[in-house]
Structure formats: C-alpha cells, structure tokens
Amino acid sequence: MNQRTSRRSPSPRYGFKTPKKQDGFLHLLLFYILPFLVFNGLLFFFMTTKPSITITVATPNDYQHTTAEIEISSVLPLKSIVTTQESAELELEEVSRGHYTADITHNGVIEITVVGLNGMTASAYEPVDVLDESPPSINEDFSIESGILTFTIEDSQSGVDFNSIRGTASDGTAVVPVSVNKSTGQVSFEMDSNGLTIHASDMCGNAFQASFNPESHQVVTSEEENSQESSDSSETTEQTAESSEESSSSSSSSSITIRN
C-alpha cells in the first residue's frame, strides 16, 4: 500500500522586526542629537542670562529722608553691584539674599549697575523727587493798600513754618506780622515806605527771603541758607572769613522778580 507522504508547509510568522537602520537612528537621536541640543541650550542660557533689578522708593514721613527698596534676582552669582545717586556713591544695606535697602536724604536719580558671573550687565534707574528741598513760595497776587502788605505764602510738601515768618525794615528793624491765617496762608505786614524784606521757611528748614518795593510794586525772592544749619552755626563763638565766604557761596544767587 502506497502511502502518500506529505510535507507540512511551515506556518507563517507574524510580527514586525525593527530594521537595523531605524535602531541606528534612535541611538543617534538619544545619545548624540538630544544631548547636544540640551547642552548647547543650557550653555547659551547661562552665557546670556542677565540679573533683574527692581527699585521701589517709599513715601517719606517727614519729607527729609526716605528709603529705597532694591531687589536683585540672578540665576548666577554676582560679580559686582555699583549703586550711585547723582554720581555719588550710595551705600546699600543687605537685608536678605537679593534684598537691599538704602537711606535716601536728597532728591536725584538712583542708578544701579549689576554684573553677573557670566559678565552680563544689567542697569536700573529710579528718580527720587519726594523729598522737600525747595523753600515756600509767595503768590504773585500780593497787595499793598493803606500801608499794609498782604500776600499768600504756600508750600506743597512739608508745609510752611508760620512761626518762622518775620520781616526786616529798611533800617534793619525787626517787624512782626500784623496777621497770619494758617488755613489760607495769607499774611499781612505793616509796610515800610522804603521797602520790607520777609523771611520764612518750611517745616524742613528750607528758607527764603522776599524783598518788597512799595514804589514799583515788585518783589524779589531768593533762597537762603537752610535755617536749621544757620541756627547751629550761630551757636559757635567765632567764624573765620573763609568759612563765611563758603557759606555765602552755598546760598542761591538766582532771583525772581514778580510784578504786581
């Protein structure tokens, strides 16, 4: 009996075998391209990153000094911090990491320059104009009637020191006000026929003088030496001629003429 021999065909294999070419690309991507991109990205970031600076000037309580709050943020350590106000060095006090304060005693622009470890520089500027460094002013609408001088004095910051208001006649005699209205700032003096000079200051000691001419109805105003400093200097027993020249040069020489 003949037996038919049959061969079983091999069963087909299912599934997908990753080509060697794709394996090579993944290896190149994971171990060469991505590390290269990450490394150079981080290198670029650290080479170009700059510090950031924030300056905040507080509102003064007495118009004579205030405080500047300075925040400096930097990814890298700092190489230097230079702080000036109107080209004069401004001393900083470190409160905490990246947080500094500075005591401000006069108006002017604050400039801060910071250099990072990578050499990148950042600068910030902040003007300070909240301190009272100007004397009071006399309104140009003054009057001289029946031998009485009446004017309005005002100061928009620390306010007028009404106790400082006094007059000097043409012969040097001291003259006191006839009336002072603190709510309106209106002041009256008995007018000297040869002219009268009025002296006044604000609550910060910024002083000025105004010379009234009854004939031309003009007033010439000029700043005086700070009244607080002048009171301190008057307590000294002697002053040399050189110091008196320096004090006279420190007072303002500019004058303003108001016609009424």
Summary of the structure (lengths in Angstrom):
residues: 260
radius of gyration: 38.9
end to end distance: 148.8
largest distance: 162.2
contacts: 648
relative contact order: 0.10
helix: 18%
strand: 41%
